[in-house]
Amino acid sequence: MKKLKRVFALLGAVFLAGMYVAVLILGLTASPHTQDLLMAAIACTIILPCLLYGMMLIARILDNRSKEDRNTDKKRGERK
């Protein structure tokens, strides 16, 4: 599980770095579509980390819930 988290963290960091480079390049170029692409890149650099943070919170809550269920099942098995 730790390796999977590290891989996803690395992929997220690479993607965000790519988005920051895209924002920099799009900010310096002057073409008719640059403003739309720049706004999309800026939105992705804000929205993506927020979504990832929310997914981490949900995963943590679900992981704690499954651990509690396993502990409850073990206790029930000991009583019988």
C-alpha positions in Angstrom: 0.0 0.0 0.0 2.9 2.4 0.8 4.4 1.8 -2.6 1.2 2.5 -4.3 0.8 5.8 -2.4 4.3 6.8 -3.3 3.7 6.1 -7.0 0.5 8.1 -7.0 2.2 11.0 -5.1 5.0 11.0 -7.6 2.5 11.0 -10.6 0.5 13.8 -9.0 3.7 15.9 -8.4 4.8 15.4 -12.0 1.4 16.3 -13.3 1.3 19.5 -11.2 4.8 20.4 -12.3 3.7 20.0 -15.9 0.7 22.2 -15.3 2.9 24.9 -13.8 5.2 24.7 -16.8 2.2 24.9 -19.1 0.9 27.9 -17.3 4.3 29.6 -17.6 4.6 28.9 -21.3 1.0 29.9 -22.1 1.5 33.1 -20.1 4.4 34.1 -22.2 3.0 33.2 -25.6 0.6 35.3 -27.5 -1.9 33.4 -29.7 -5.7 33.7 -30.0 -6.3 30.5 -27.9 -3.8 31.1 -25.3 -6.1 32.8 -22.8 -8.6 29.9 -22.8 -5.8 27.4 -22.4 -4.2 29.5 -19.7 -7.4 29.6 -17.7 -7.9 25.9 -18.1 -4.4 25.2 -16.9 -4.8 27.5 -13.9 -8.1 25.9 -13.0 -6.5 22.4 -13.1 -3.7 23.5 -10.9 -6.3 24.6 -8.3 -8.9 21.9 -8.7 -6.6 18.9 -9.0 -4.9 19.3 -5.6 -8.3 19.9 -3.9 -9.7 16.8 -5.4 -6.7 14.7 -4.4 -6.9 16.0 -0.9 -10.6 15.1 -0.7 -9.9 11.7 -2.0 -7.2 11.2 0.6 -9.6 12.2 3.4 -12.2 9.8 2.1 -9.7 7.0 1.8 -8.5 7.6 5.4 -12.1 7.5 6.7 -12.9 4.4 4.8 -9.6 2.7 6.0 -10.4 3.5 9.6 -13.9 2.2 9.2 -12.6 -1.1 7.7 -10.1 -1.5 10.6 -12.9 -1.0 13.1 -15.0 -3.6 11.4 -12.1 -6.1 11.4 -11.5 -5.5 15.1 -15.2 -5.9 15.9 -15.3 -9.2 13.9 -12.3 -10.5 15.9 -13.9 -9.6 19.2 -17.1 -11.4 18.2 -15.1 -14.5 17.2 -13.4 -14.5 20.7 -16.8 -14.4 22.5 -18.2 -17.4 20.8 
